[in-house]
């Protein structure tokens, strides 16, 4: 339960930060930041509402937590995360390749940036867990 209380604090901080940046972007009329902060604030608000609902039904929430700590479900969750990472890399690489062939240089560079960031994060987490275990 402590893990979920920490996540609640993170969502509160994320929501407040997004609202501050949203106000800043409205004043400066920067529409890129406005869209980004609006989506973050809405996502964090939805998560906060779901945690409030879960706090009212603590017995059901405790049963749900115990269900999610099952080894089989943890294995399924990790497998799904791994497949999602692999598919996102393949989709970004294919998109980058196709846009490069079509000579859309800006779009190709735009697709290669998140692919590079994902691969660097994957390498960092892989090396971390390899050293840890």
N, C-alpha and C positions, 0 to 999 in steps of 0.2 A: 504494500500500500504506500510505502514511503516513496517508491519510484514514481508512482502516479502523482503524488503531491508535488514532487520536484518538477514533473512535466507541466503541472498546472501553473507553477510559478514561471516557468519558461514561456508558456503561452501568454500569461499576463504581461510579462516584460516585452514579448514580441508584439503584442497588441498595442501596448502603450507607445512603443517605439514607432510602429507603423502609423499610428494616429498622428504623432508629432511630425513625422516626415510627410504625411498627407497634408497636414496644415501648411507646412513649409512649401510643398509643391503647389498648393492652391494659391498661396501668396505670390510665389515666383512664376506661376503659370507654366510649370514644366510638366507636360502631359505624360512623358515617359515615366517619371518618378511617381506621378499620380496614379497611373494604372497599376504599377508594381506594388505600391504601398496599399492601394485599395484591395488588391487580391490578398496580400498578406494579412491585412487587418480582418478581412472577412473570414479567411481560413482560421485564423487564431480565435476569432469570436465564435465560430462554429465549434471548435474544439473546447473552448471554455464552457459553452452551453452544454455540450455533451458530458463534460466532467461534473457540472452542477447536477444534471439529471442522474448521473451515476452515484453522486454523493447521497441523493435522496433514497436510493435503493441500494444501500450498502451490502445487504445480504446477497442480492443477485450479482452485484459487482464483485464481491469476494468469490462467488462460485465461478464467475466468468474468468477471473484472474487465475484461479486454480486450474481451470480448463485450458487456458493458454500456456500454462507451464508444463503441459504434457510433452514428453520427449518427441513423440511422433509429430505433433503439431509444430514444434520448434524446427524439426527437420524439414517439414513441408514449407514453412515460412522461409527458412534459409535457402532452400532450393528455388523457391519462387523469386526471391531477391536476386539470386545468382542468374537465373534465366532472364529476368528483366534487365539486369546490367548487360548481359551478353547481347540481347536483342536491341537494346538502345545503342550500343556501340556499332552493331552491324547496320542498323538503320541510318545512323549518322554517317558511317563510312560510305554506304551506298549512295546516300544523298549528296555527300561531298564529291564523290567520284562522278556521278551523273551531272551535277551542276558544273563540275570542272570540264567535262567533255562538251557541255553546251556553251562553254566560255562565259559562264556567269561567275566572274571572279569574286565579287563581293559576297554572294550567297555561299559560295564554296568556303570562303574564309570564315563566314558567319557560322557555318555548320562545323567547321573543324575546331573552333574554339571550345565549345562544350564537350566535344569528343576528347580533346586533349585534357581538359580539366577532369573529366570522369576517369580517364586512364591514369592520370597522376594521382588522384585520390585513391583509386583502386590499388595502385602500386604502394602508396604510403600505408594504407590499411593492411595490405598483405604483408608488408615487411614488419609492421608493428605486431600483428598477430603471430607471425612466424617467430619473432623474437620472444614474444610473451609465452607461447605454449611450446 
